[in-house]
Amino acid sequence: MSGLTIGAIVGLILLILLAVGVPVAFALGLTALFAIVLFLTPAQFGFFGNFVFDSLDSFALLAIPLFILMGTVFGRSKASEDLLEAAHMWLGRIRGGLAMSSVVACAMFAALTGSSPATSAAIGKIAIPEMVRRGYPKDVATGAIVAGGTLGILIPPSVTLILYGISTEQSIGQLFLGGVAPGILITLLFCVWIFVALTLKRARTGAPVVPAAVGAGNGGGDQSASTDETPRPIAEAEQYSLGERLRKLVKVLPFLALIACVLAAMYLGIATPSEAAAVGALAAFVLVAVVYRSLGWKKIRDIGLETTRTGTMVLMIVVFSSVLGQVLSFLGVPQELAEVVAGLDVNRWVVFLAMNAIFLVLGFFIPPVAIILITMPVLFPIITELGFDPIWFGVVMTLNMEMGLITPPVGLNLYVVQGIAPRIPLRDILFGALPYVGVLALAIVILCFFPDLVTWLPNQMLGT
């Protein structure tokens, strides 16, 4: 039986297990067991335990639970409120300024947590009620948060990029640097779309969209007031003096400085990602305790439990996907697939489009972590064979998986936002989020035409 046929059978087994509701980690593990039973000898079945141990026997994997811990510490503090308020003070006078401030706050909070759901929940709990109260359309208010939250898997430190680096043996430092410029680019594109969306709504409905003081529009209302379809002015913000802006900025600078120091330690070779994550997690505890003075034993316990749950889930996916990857490698599936693709008389960009279509479809059903660990053992040899830069490809792949976070039927960020804004129908959340899929697709096209946006900074700071 050919390697491609074996790969198709194994893939079908995995899809069936996922379709019947088996959790991703266990579906991967069971698929690996079935593949060993069906295609390898009984003697090799005993290697399963060794595969599991070897998959976890990596110092680099320590960075994952430690960065999760650092993000959880920030997520359970008031840092999200301060980040949103600081961004709003500087951007609030622009049309759609509060929504733009929410996106910028998501970008900064993503740098603190590395988690898309955590970013959407933390910023959305504060920003969505405030935007609705000030007259923002429900789809614009929720769409900004759904899309802004996706920045959590791109802007470093990103668990998704860490896992891509580990699974493909690429420099995590280079991947982090490669995500900086695209992260800024997407943040700007999101803000531009907010401005365009509100301008179009103004032209269509005649509702004034002007900066105004709090209370000028429908101030004092709540989310239930958003059911009134009467055109209303959107009150953007109060006027703030330069001194007030600077004072608020000073309060959030220590958090951003911590992230800068953690990343600099990795980029300059002072510490490995795991060491930098450990110091960052400890410093996050100290910083939150000093700035907010609210880090009691109960909160520490909750932080520990949340970190354990999330970290265990991610590491179990890592383990069993690595086992499945090793089994497929023994069976020659990725090697044969790479040979077949390399032998095709087609432009490499056609293969690139096909891969992105696969990632997009997978993103409809399973999380980014699982997509990377399932596909990279098979597809990475093809990527290198076709001459694509692996750092560039990792960032582009991450942008593609951001789309999966905001598209049904799974669309994790959609349901996170619905959970924090239950009075807003899922239909409005979906309509607000879908245009950002196009924005992300535009960003991928830009990176295809200008790959130096990804590769220039890593090459300058860390070399090729």
Buried (B, 14 or more C-beta within 10 A) or exposed (E): EEBBEBBEBBBEBBEEBBEEEBEBBEBBBBBBBBBBEEBBEEEEEEBBEEBBEBBEEEEBBBBBBBBBBBBBBBBBBBBBBBBBBBBBBBBBBBBBBBBBBBBBBBBBBBBBBBBBBBBBBBBBBBBBBBBBBBBBBBBBBBBBBBBBBBBBBBBBBBBBBBBBBBBBEBBBBBBBBBBBBBBBBBBBBBBEBBBEBBEEBBEEBEBEBEBBEBEBBBEEBEBEBBEEEEEBBBBBBBEBEEEEBEEBBEBBEBBBEBBEBBBEBBBEEEBBBBBBBBBBBBBBBEBBBEBEEEBEEEBBEEBEEBBBEBBEBBBBBBBBBBBBBBBBBBBBBBBBBBBEBEEEEEEBEEBBEEBBEBBBEBBEBBBBBBBBBBBBBBBBBBBBBBEBBBBBBBBBBBBBBBBBBBBEEBBBBBBBBBEBBEBBBBEBBBBBBBBBBEBBBBBBEBBEEEBEBBBBBBBEEBEE
